[in-house]
Amino acid sequence: MSTTATRAGLPAAEAHRSGSKPKRHYGTHIFLSAMAVMWLVPLGWALFTALRPIASTNEHGYFSFAGDFNFDNFVQAWTQGGFAKYFWNSVIISVPAVLLVLFLASMMAFAVSRVSWKFNVTLLIMFTAGNLLPPQVLAAPLFEMAKHFEVPYAFSDSGNMLNTYIVVIAVNTAFQMGFCTFVLSNYMKALSADLTEAALVDGAGIWRQYREIIMPLCRPAFAALGTLEVIFIYNDYFWPLIFIQSGDRLPVTTAINNLQGEFLNNYNLLAAGAVITVIPTLIVYLLLQRQFVAGLTLGSSKG
């Protein structure tokens, strides 16, 4: 024990004798602080505006602290915007899409990272290259495909895939799979090959290696990706607006349209609606914060 303690104390003793001090990254701290302020100021300003009645803003101006502060804008936005219904639509779209993305991407990442075969690198490049294509380029072809894909009227009141949750879930899953496959494949490559080799010697097949060995070790990566995917898909405005024409099936990102006036906009009310929309993603991030940070930093200290 004494030998170990002496050896562990040698670097500290040598640093003390040489008079060297730990290096401080002032530039990094300043940059991160500035970026944090840039991200927090718009959110703080939206919350400040949402807490003020429009009468106080009109009387004292937006850049003042005078006047009343209350939650009337939030109550009015919730009822006028129909957020309860739109939140449920977002849940119907986001939850299945996130689960499908993580499941399918994990299978693809396992195939290209843990299995040696001819086309693993080619497929990984194809999945990654798909992220470079702007979604707007495929909007018209995908709309036509959904329009001409006939289904029974019991399944869709339009007789095709338009105006259904499934087409939005499918498109979001397809567009997010490339990013998740790339991240998970790099994560799985960092895992020791001895794990699957030992399992193979013991008679474990591919599915058992995937299910019982690799998947439990990827929980931090799943937590980080799950948090990101919930934010990405929940905040998506483009695809639901393309495929869904019925207002009662649109997600919460479109509910703010119900708060706009015909001739004049109440920006305090709009700010309250925007803050209400952000709350679920903040809750998801706060609940998974530790796992999210662990998933992002795991392996950062590998030499």
C-alpha positions as a Markdown table, in Angstrom:
| # | Residue | x | y | z |
|---|---|---|---|---|
| 1 | Met | 0.0 | 0.0 | 0.0 |
| 2 | Ser | 2.8 | 2.4 | 0.9 |
| 3 | Thr | 4.6 | 1.7 | -2.4 |
| 4 | Thr | 1.5 | 2.4 | -4.4 |
| 5 | Ala | 0.8 | 5.6 | -2.5 |
| 6 | Thr | 4.4 | 6.8 | -3.0 |
| 7 | Arg | 4.3 | 6.1 | -6.7 |
| 8 | Ala | 0.9 | 7.8 | -7.1 |
| 9 | Gly | 2.3 | 10.8 | -5.3 |
| 10 | Leu | 5.4 | 11.2 | -7.5 |
| 11 | Pro | 3.8 | 13.2 | -10.3 |
| 12 | Ala | 2.2 | 15.6 | -7.9 |
| 13 | Ala | 5.5 | 16.0 | -5.9 |
| 14 | Glu | 7.5 | 16.5 | -9.1 |
| 15 | Ala | 5.0 | 19.1 | -10.4 |
| 16 | His | 5.2 | 20.9 | -7.0 |
| 17 | Arg | 9.0 | 21.0 | -7.1 |
| 18 | Ser | 9.1 | 22.3 | -10.7 |
| 19 | Gly | 6.6 | 25.0 | -9.8 |
| 20 | Ser | 4.3 | 24.1 | -12.7 |
| 21 | Lys | 0.6 | 24.9 | -12.4 |
| 22 | Pro | -2.4 | 23.1 | -14.0 |
| 23 | Lys | -3.2 | 24.5 | -17.4 |
| 24 | Arg | -6.4 | 26.6 | -17.4 |
| 25 | His | -8.5 | 26.7 | -20.5 |
| 26 | Tyr | -9.8 | 30.3 | -20.3 |
| 27 | Gly | -10.5 | 30.6 | -23.9 |
| 28 | Thr | -12.6 | 27.4 | -23.9 |
| 29 | His | -14.6 | 28.6 | -20.8 |
| 30 | Ile | -15.2 | 32.0 | -22.4 |
| 31 | Phe | -16.4 | 30.5 | -25.6 |
| 32 | Leu | -18.7 | 28.0 | -23.9 |
| 33 | Ser | -20.1 | 30.7 | -21.6 |
| 34 | Ala | -20.8 | 32.9 | -24.6 |
| 35 | Met | -22.5 | 30.1 | -26.5 |
| 36 | Ala | -24.6 | 29.2 | -23.4 |
| 37 | Val | -25.8 | 32.8 | -23.2 |
| 38 | Met | -26.6 | 32.9 | -26.9 |
| 39 | Trp | -28.8 | 29.8 | -26.5 |
| 40 | Leu | -30.5 | 30.9 | -23.2 |
| 41 | Val | -31.3 | 34.5 | -24.0 |
| 42 | Pro | -34.0 | 33.8 | -26.6 |
| 43 | Leu | -35.6 | 31.2 | -24.3 |
| 44 | Gly | -35.5 | 33.6 | -21.4 |
| 45 | Trp | -36.9 | 36.5 | -23.5 |
| 46 | Ala | -39.7 | 34.3 | -24.7 |
| 47 | Leu | -40.6 | 33.4 | -21.1 |
| 48 | Phe | -40.4 | 37.0 | -20.0 |
| 49 | Thr | -42.7 | 38.1 | -22.9 |
| 50 | Ala | -45.1 | 35.3 | -22.2 |
| 51 | Leu | -45.6 | 36.3 | -18.6 |
| 52 | Arg | -46.6 | 39.9 | -19.5 |
| 53 | Pro | -50.1 | 40.8 | -20.6 |
| 54 | Ile | -50.3 | 42.5 | -23.9 |
| 55 | Ala | -51.7 | 45.6 | -22.2 |
| 56 | Ser | -48.6 | 46.0 | -20.1 |
| 57 | Thr | -46.4 | 45.5 | -23.2 |
| 58 | Asn | -48.4 | 48.1 | -25.2 |
| 59 | Glu | -48.2 | 50.6 | -22.4 |
| 60 | His | -44.6 | 50.2 | -21.3 |
| 61 | Gly | -42.9 | 48.6 | -24.3 |
| 62 | Tyr | -41.2 | 45.2 | -24.7 |
| 63 | Phe | -37.9 | 46.4 | -23.2 |
| 64 | Ser | -39.2 | 47.3 | -19.8 |
| 65 | Phe | -40.0 | 45.5 | -16.5 |
| 66 | Ala | -43.0 | 47.7 | -15.6 |
| 67 | Gly | -46.5 | 46.3 | -15.6 |
| 68 | Asp | -48.1 | 43.1 | -14.4 |
| 69 | Phe | -46.8 | 39.5 | -14.7 |
| 70 | Asn | -49.1 | 36.5 | -14.6 |
| 71 | Phe | -49.9 | 33.2 | -16.4 |
| 72 | Asp | -53.0 | 34.4 | -18.3 |
| 73 | Asn | -51.2 | 34.1 | -21.6 |
| 74 | Phe | -50.4 | 30.4 | -20.9 |
| 75 | Val | -54.0 | 29.7 | -20.0 |
| 76 | Gln | -55.4 | 31.4 | -23.1 |
| 77 | Ala | -52.8 | 29.8 | -25.4 |
| 78 | Trp | -53.6 | 26.3 | -24.0 |
| 79 | Thr | -57.3 | 26.7 | -24.6 |
| 80 | Gln | -57.3 | 28.7 | -27.8 |
| 81 | Gly | -54.5 | 26.7 | -29.5 |
| 82 | Gly | -56.0 | 23.3 | -28.5 |
| 83 | Phe | -52.6 | 22.1 | -27.2 |
| 84 | Ala | -54.0 | 19.1 | -25.4 |
| 85 | Lys | -55.1 | 17.5 | -28.7 |
| 86 | Tyr | -52.0 | 18.5 | -30.6 |
| 87 | Phe | -49.7 | 17.2 | -27.9 |
| 88 | Trp | -51.4 | 13.8 | -28.2 |
| 89 | Asn | -50.9 | 13.9 | -31.9 |
| 90 | Ser | -47.1 | 14.5 | -31.4 |
| 91 | Val | -46.9 | 11.6 | -29.0 |
| 92 | Ile | -48.6 | 9.3 | -31.5 |
| 93 | Ile | -46.0 | 10.4 | -34.1 |
| 94 | Ser | -42.9 | 10.8 | -32.0 |
| 95 | Val | -42.9 | 7.7 | -29.8 |
| 96 | Pro | -43.3 | 5.0 | -32.5 |
| 97 | Ala | -40.8 | 6.9 | -34.8 |
| 98 | Val | -38.1 | 7.1 | -32.1 |
| 99 | Leu | -38.5 | 3.4 | -31.1 |
| 100 | Leu | -38.4 | 2.3 | -34.8 |
| 101 | Val | -35.3 | 4.5 | -35.5 |
| 102 | Leu | -33.4 | 3.1 | -32.6 |
| 103 | Phe | -34.4 | -0.5 | -33.2 |
| 104 | Leu | -33.7 | -0.5 | -37.0 |
| 105 | Ala | -30.5 | 1.6 | -36.7 |
| 106 | Ser | -29.1 | -0.7 | -33.9 |
| 107 | Met | -29.7 | -3.7 | -36.2 |
| 108 | Met | -28.0 | -2.0 | -39.1 |
| 109 | Ala | -25.1 | -0.7 | -36.9 |
| 110 | Phe | -24.5 | -4.2 | -35.6 |
| 111 | Ala | -24.4 | -5.6 | -39.1 |
| 112 | Val | -21.8 | -3.1 | -40.4 |
| 113 | Ser | -19.7 | -3.0 | -37.2 |
| 114 | Arg | -19.7 | -6.4 | -35.6 |
| 115 | Val | -20.1 | -8.7 | -38.6 |
| 116 | Ser | -17.5 | -9.1 | -41.3 |
| 117 | Trp | -19.0 | -9.3 | -44.7 |
| 118 | Lys | -18.6 | -7.9 | -48.1 |
| 119 | Phe | -20.9 | -4.9 | -48.1 |
| 120 | Asn | -20.8 | -3.5 | -44.6 |
| 121 | Val | -18.7 | -0.5 | -45.4 |
| 122 | Thr | -20.7 | 0.2 | -48.6 |
| 123 | Leu | -24.0 | 0.1 | -46.7 |
| 124 | Leu | -22.6 | 2.4 | -43.9 |
| 125 | Ile | -21.5 | 4.9 | -46.6 |
| 126 | Met | -25.0 | 4.8 | -48.2 |
| 127 | Phe | -26.8 | 5.3 | -44.9 |
| 128 | Thr | -24.5 | 8.2 | -44.0 |
| 129 | Ala | -24.7 | 9.8 | -47.5 |
| 130 | Gly | -28.5 | 9.9 | -47.2 |
| 131 | Asn | -28.1 | 12.6 | -44.5 |
| 132 | Leu | -26.5 | 14.9 | -47.1 |
| 133 | Leu | -29.6 | 15.1 | -49.2 |
| 134 | Pro | -32.0 | 18.0 | -48.3 |
| 135 | Pro | -35.4 | 16.7 | -47.3 |
| 136 | Gln | -37.1 | 19.3 | -49.4 |
| 137 | Val | -35.7 | 17.7 | -52.5 |
| 138 | Leu | -37.7 | 14.5 | -51.8 |
| 139 | Ala | -40.9 | 16.3 | -50.7 |
| 140 | Ala | -42.7 | 16.1 | -54.1 |
| 141 | Pro | -41.8 | 12.5 | -54.9 |
| 142 | Leu | -42.7 | 11.3 | -51.4 |
| 143 | Phe | -46.0 | 13.2 | -51.6 |
| 144 | Glu | -46.9 | 11.5 | -54.9 |
| 145 | Met | -45.9 | 8.1 | -53.6 |
| 146 | Ala | -48.2 | 8.5 | -50.5 |
| 147 | Lys | -51.0 | 9.9 | -52.8 |
| 148 | His | -51.0 | 6.9 | -55.1 |
| 149 | Phe | -50.5 | 4.3 | -52.5 |
| 150 | Glu | -54.0 | 3.0 | -52.1 |
| 151 | Val | -55.3 | 1.6 | -48.9 |
| 152 | Pro | -58.8 | 0.6 | -47.7 |
| 153 | Tyr | -61.0 | 3.4 | -46.4 |
| 154 | Ala | -61.2 | 1.6 | -43.1 |
| 155 | Phe | -57.5 | 2.3 | -42.7 |
| 156 | Ser | -57.5 | 5.9 | -44.2 |
| 157 | Asp | -60.4 | 8.2 | -44.9 |
| 158 | Ser | -58.6 | 9.5 | -47.9 |
| 159 | Gly | -58.2 | 6.1 | -49.5 |
| 160 | Asn | -54.4 | 6.5 | -49.6 |
| 161 | Met | -51.5 | 7.1 | -47.2 |
| 162 | Leu | -52.1 | 10.9 | -47.1 |
| 163 | Asn | -53.6 | 12.3 | -43.9 |
| 164 | Thr | -52.3 | 9.4 | -41.8 |
| 165 | Tyr | -49.9 | 9.2 | -38.9 |
| 166 | Ile | -48.1 | 6.2 | -40.5 |
| 167 | Val | -46.7 | 8.0 | -43.4 |
| 168 | Val | -45.2 | 10.7 | -41.2 |
| 169 | Ile | -43.7 | 8.1 | -38.9 |
| 170 | Ala | -42.3 | 6.2 | -41.8 |
| 171 | Val | -40.6 | 9.3 | -43.4 |
| 172 | Asn | -39.2 | 10.5 | -40.1 |
| 173 | Thr | -37.8 | 7.0 | -39.4 |
| 174 | Ala | -36.2 | 6.8 | -42.9 |
| 175 | Phe | -34.6 | 10.2 | -42.6 |
| 176 | Gln | -33.2 | 9.7 | -39.1 |
| 177 | Met | -31.8 | 6.2 | -39.6 |
| 178 | Gly | -28.6 | 7.3 | -41.3 |
| 179 | Phe | -27.5 | 9.5 | -38.4 |
| 180 | Cys | -28.4 | 6.9 | -35.8 |
| 181 | Thr | -26.7 | 4.1 | -37.7 |
| 182 | Phe | -23.5 | 6.1 | -38.1 |
| 183 | Val | -23.4 | 6.9 | -34.4 |
| 184 | Leu | -24.2 | 3.5 | -33.2 |
| 185 | Ser | -21.8 | 1.7 | -35.5 |
| 186 | Asn | -18.9 | 3.9 | -34.2 |
| 187 | Tyr | -20.0 | 3.1 | -30.7 |
| 188 | Met | -20.2 | -0.6 | -31.3 |
| 189 | Lys | -16.8 | -0.6 | -33.0 |
| 190 | Ala | -15.3 | 0.7 | -29.8 |
| 191 | Leu | -16.5 | -2.4 | -27.9 |
| 192 | Ser | -14.0 | -5.2 | -27.4 |
| 193 | Ala | -14.2 | -7.9 | -30.1 |
| 194 | Asp | -13.4 | -10.5 | -27.4 |
| 195 | Leu | -17.0 | -10.2 | -26.1 |
| 196 | Thr | -18.6 | -11.5 | -29.3 |
| 197 | Glu | -15.8 | -13.9 | -30.0 |
| 198 | Ala | -16.2 | -15.5 | -26.5 |
| 199 | Ala | -20.0 | -15.7 | -27.0 |
| 200 | Leu | -19.5 | -17.3 | -30.4 |
| 201 | Val | -17.2 | -20.0 | -28.9 |
| 202 | Asp | -19.9 | -20.7 | -26.3 |
| 203 | Gly | -22.4 | -21.3 | -29.1 |
| 204 | Ala | -24.3 | -17.9 | -29.2 |
| 205 | Gly | -25.7 | -17.0 | -32.5 |
| 206 | Ile | -25.9 | -13.6 | -34.2 |
| 207 | Trp | -29.2 | -12.7 | -32.7 |
| 208 | Arg | -28.1 | -13.7 | -29.2 |
| 209 | Gln | -24.9 | -11.7 | -29.5 |
| 210 | Tyr | -27.0 | -8.7 | -30.6 |
| 211 | Arg | -29.7 | -9.0 | -28.0 |
| 212 | Glu | -27.8 | -10.2 | -24.9 |
| 213 | Ile | -24.3 | -8.8 | -25.3 |
| 214 | Ile | -24.2 | -5.7 | -27.5 |
| 215 | Met | -27.6 | -4.1 | -26.7 |
| 216 | Pro | -27.1 | -3.9 | -22.9 |
| 217 | Leu | -23.7 | -2.2 | -23.5 |
| 218 | Cys | -25.2 | 0.4 | -25.8 |
| 219 | Arg | -27.6 | 1.8 | -23.2 |
| 220 | Pro | -25.7 | 5.1 | -22.8 |
| 221 | Ala | -25.7 | 5.6 | -26.6 |
| 222 | Phe | -29.4 | 4.8 | -26.8 |
| 223 | Ala | -30.1 | 7.3 | -24.1 |
| 224 | Ala | -28.2 | 10.0 | -25.9 |
| 225 | Leu | -29.7 | 9.2 | -29.3 |
| 226 | Gly | -33.2 | 8.8 | -27.9 |
| 227 | Thr | -33.0 | 12.3 | -26.4 |
| 228 | Leu | -31.8 | 13.8 | -29.7 |
| 229 | Glu | -34.4 | 11.9 | -31.7 |
| 230 | Val | -37.3 | 12.9 | -29.5 |
| 231 | Ile | -36.2 | 16.5 | -30.0 |
| 232 | Phe | -35.7 | 16.2 | -33.7 |
| 233 | Ile | -39.0 | 14.4 | -34.5 |
| 234 | Tyr | -41.1 | 16.2 | -31.9 |
| 235 | Asn | -40.0 | 19.6 | -33.3 |
| 236 | Asp | -40.5 | 18.5 | -37.0 |
| 237 | Tyr | -42.8 | 20.9 | -38.7 |
| 238 | Phe | -42.1 | 20.1 | -42.4 |
| 239 | Trp | -43.3 | 16.5 | -42.9 |
| 240 | Pro | -46.6 | 16.7 | -41.0 |
| 241 | Leu | -47.5 | 19.8 | -42.9 |
| 242 | Ile | -46.8 | 18.0 | -46.2 |
| 243 | Phe | -48.7 | 14.7 | -45.6 |
| 244 | Ile | -51.5 | 15.7 | -43.2 |
| 245 | Gln | -54.3 | 17.9 | -44.4 |
| 246 | Ser | -56.7 | 17.3 | -41.5 |
| 247 | Gly | -56.2 | 19.8 | -38.7 |
| 248 | Asp | -57.1 | 17.5 | -35.9 |
| 249 | Arg | -54.2 | 15.2 | -36.7 |
| 250 | Leu | -51.4 | 17.8 | -36.9 |
| 251 | Pro | -48.7 | 17.8 | -34.2 |
| 252 | Val | -48.1 | 20.4 | -31.6 |
| 253 | Thr | -45.6 | 22.4 | -33.7 |
| 254 | Thr | -48.5 | 23.6 | -35.8 |
| 255 | Ala | -50.7 | 24.6 | -32.9 |
| 256 | Ile | -49.2 | 28.1 | -32.8 |
| 257 | Asn | -50.9 | 28.8 | -36.0 |
| 258 | Asn | -54.2 | 28.8 | -34.1 |
| 259 | Leu | -52.9 | 31.7 | -32.0 |
| 260 | Gln | -52.4 | 34.1 | -34.9 |
| 261 | Gly | -55.0 | 36.8 | -35.4 |
| 262 | Glu | -56.5 | 37.7 | -38.7 |
| 263 | Phe | -55.3 | 41.3 | -38.7 |
| 264 | Leu | -53.1 | 41.7 | -35.6 |
| 265 | Asn | -50.8 | 39.2 | -33.8 |
| 266 | Asn | -50.6 | 39.0 | -30.0 |
| 267 | Tyr | -46.9 | 38.3 | -29.7 |
| 268 | Asn | -47.1 | 37.7 | -25.9 |
| 269 | Leu | -49.7 | 35.0 | -26.6 |
| 270 | Leu | -47.5 | 33.5 | -29.4 |
| 271 | Ala | -44.5 | 33.5 | -26.9 |
| 272 | Ala | -46.6 | 31.6 | -24.4 |
| 273 | Gly | -47.5 | 29.0 | -27.0 |
| 274 | Ala | -43.9 | 28.6 | -28.0 |
| 275 | Val | -42.9 | 28.1 | -24.4 |
| 276 | Ile | -45.6 | 25.5 | -23.9 |
| 277 | Thr | -44.3 | 23.7 | -27.0 |
| 278 | Val | -40.8 | 23.6 | -25.7 |
| 279 | Ile | -41.7 | 22.2 | -22.2 |
| 280 | Pro | -41.9 | 18.4 | -23.2 |
| 281 | Thr | -38.5 | 18.4 | -24.8 |
| 282 | Leu | -37.0 | 20.1 | -21.8 |
| 283 | Ile | -38.6 | 17.5 | -19.5 |
| 284 | Val | -37.2 | 14.6 | -21.7 |
| 285 | Tyr | -33.7 | 16.2 | -21.6 |
| 286 | Leu | -33.7 | 16.8 | -17.8 |
| 287 | Leu | -34.9 | 13.2 | -17.1 |
| 288 | Leu | -32.2 | 11.7 | -19.4 |
| 289 | Gln | -29.5 | 14.3 | -18.8 |
| 290 | Arg | -27.0 | 12.0 | -17.0 |
| 291 | Gln | -27.4 | 9.3 | -19.6 |
| 292 | Phe | -27.3 | 11.8 | -22.4 |
| 293 | Val | -23.9 | 13.3 | -21.2 |
| 294 | Ala | -22.5 | 9.8 | -20.5 |
| 295 | Gly | -23.4 | 8.7 | -24.0 |
| 296 | Leu | -21.8 | 11.7 | -25.6 |
| 297 | Thr | -18.6 | 11.6 | -23.5 |
| 298 | Leu | -18.1 | 7.8 | -23.3 |
| 299 | Gly | -14.9 | 6.9 | -25.1 |
| 300 | Ser | -13.6 | 10.5 | -25.2 |
| 301 | Ser | -10.7 | 9.6 | -23.0 |
| 302 | Lys | -9.6 | 6.6 | -25.1 |
| 303 | Gly | -6.0 | 7.0 | -26.3 |
